[in-house]
Amino acid sequence: MKKPIYYFVLIILTLSLLESKAQNTLLLINGKKVEIGEFKRSDSLFLAYKNKKGKIKSVNLFDIFSVQEKNGKETI
């Protein structure tokens, strides 16, 4: 009787951990997807973002198709 409850709790905890690690996704014109952390338009031509390792990178806005935020909103 305890096994179904144990599995239910385990599934709920796993799903909550996966949701907390959700990140933003940068979709490029060439079809590549890049998982990014925080992002900001640094200039009228560039987007600055933090990659998985925490380094700050920038990409030209002409190379970006869209940014899918972790809350489901799509920008750019």
C-alpha positions, -999 to +999 in steps of 0.1 A: +000+000+000+029+024+007+045+018-028+019+038-048+022+067-025+060+065-026+060+065-064+035+094-065+056+115-042+088+106-062+071+117-095+059+150-081+094+158-067+111+149-100+087+171-120+091+201-096+129+198-099+127+197-137+105+228-138+129+247-116+158+240-140+138+253-170+157+279-189+152+303-218+158+290-253+174+310-281+163+300-316+187+310-343+179+315-380+201+285-389+179+262-369+201+258-338+187+260-303+208+274-275+198+271-239+204+304-221+199+319-187+192+356-184+191+378-215+189+415-224+190+436-255+224+453-250+222+475-281+199+479-311+219+452-329+229+427-302+214+405-276+235+397-245+229+365-226+244+342-200+252+307-212+250+275-190+284+281-176+275+317-166+296+334-192+282+365-209+279+362-246+264+383-273+247+375-307+236+397-336+199+403-337+198+394-374+209+359-365+180+354-340+146+340-349+131+342-314+137+337-277+114+313-259+112+323-222+107+298-195+072+311-188+062+303-224+064+338-238+081+342-271+100+375-279+120+392-306 
